[in-house]
């Protein structure tokens, strides 16, 4: 069975060779994952749906990725997946700023509520401000941890697929995944990224 990373590698090679159809297929390949990510991010935010539909956010992310691929030619699936995840994150951050202005994490940011949810096993952000802060914290992770997080969380690859993309063992990948999650949990509890 062909792995998604094998197909991505073929399309990247064809795209670098100048095949415009390969670029379209590469973007179509990313579209399924981008749409799933967008749904995942917006499902709990009915207020956001007043201004943006899932498909609007998805279209903006795909448009940014398409524009980027006109000038940047990723050398590997690893670089492509990082590029795609970065654009999803930036669209979500931009959307929040567009509708809510700069984030005020002062008195309105309830760190104790975050700690309570984490203690109860409910680790996901509960509002748009927390989601935006979460995406910004992902941007701040060390490169190796951010790459793993991009592949597993944003792109939805399995640990086995992500290890192949990164050219590392699954054990190393699991360690980086755990380190990224610990850093993000600490940051969400107000401790900052170590």
SULHUVEN-V724299 format. One record per pair of residues at least 24 apart in sequence whose C-alpha atoms are under 7 Angstrom apart, sorted by sequence separation. I is the first residue (numbers start at 0). J is the second residue. If there is no record, write none. Layout:
i=I j=J
i=I j=J
//
This chain:
i=33 j=57
i=147 j=172
i=60 j=86
i=102 j=128
i=60 j=87
i=147 j=175
i=148 j=176
i=147 j=176
i=60 j=90
i=30 j=61
i=59 j=90
i=144 j=175
i=148 j=179
i=144 j=176
i=144 j=179
i=95 j=131
i=92 j=131
i=91 j=131
i=92 j=134
i=88 j=134
i=136 j=183
i=15 j=72
i=81 j=146
i=84 j=149
i=8 j=75
i=8 j=76
i=81 j=149
i=7 j=76
i=84 j=153
i=80 j=150
i=84 j=154
i=4 j=76
i=80 j=154
i=113 j=187
i=114 j=188
i=113 j=188
i=110 j=188
i=110 j=189
i=77 j=164
i=76 j=164
i=77 j=165
i=36 j=153
i=32 j=154
i=4 j=164
//
